[in-house]
Amino acid sequence: MKARLAWLIAGLMVVHGVSLALAANLAEKVKVELESTERHAGMEPGTYVCAAGHLHVRGTVQNLADVPLGPIKVAGRALDSAGKVLGTATASTEQRKLSPGAKAGFDLEFVTVTGPRIKQVKNNEIKVVDAPVAR
């Protein structure tokens, strides 16, 4: 009886380990796109400044995996012309479950990029940092 229980526990641990390894790779199965609408004259598409004066980057993520994912977490870096990081931000999709092929929006708020620093931003990097299997 104890041997069967030990094998059952060992089997569950192996299955759980495999599912965690697969989940780690699912971030690569999410496509990130920036919004193509321009919110403020002279700013890159997908970017705008909120009422508090912070830089925002809006976009969508698309689930390219064959299983539901969510919520998807993205991280961004605002860069100057030399590639120096001016600010960082993270955000998660409001949609808790993203079916295969479905899209959801995100809005990164760079709270440290305000005032004259906004004009210094010349590029941004956005990547998916977490894409768990939805439960």
Secondary structure as GFF3:
##gff-version 3
##sequence-region A 1 135
A	DSSP	alpha_helix	2	25	.	.	.	ID=ss1
A	DSSP	three_ten_helix	26	29	.	.	.	ID=ss2
A	DSSP	beta_strand	30	34	.	.	.	ID=ss3
A	DSSP	beta_strand	47	49	.	.	.	ID=ss4
A	DSSP	beta_strand	54	63	.	.	.	ID=ss5
A	DSSP	beta_strand	73	79	.	.	.	ID=ss6
A	DSSP	beta_strand	85	92	.	.	.	ID=ss7
A	DSSP	beta_strand	103	114	.	.	.	ID=ss8
A	DSSP	alpha_helix	116	120	.	.	.	ID=ss9
A	DSSP	beta_strand	123	130	.	.	.	ID=ss10
###
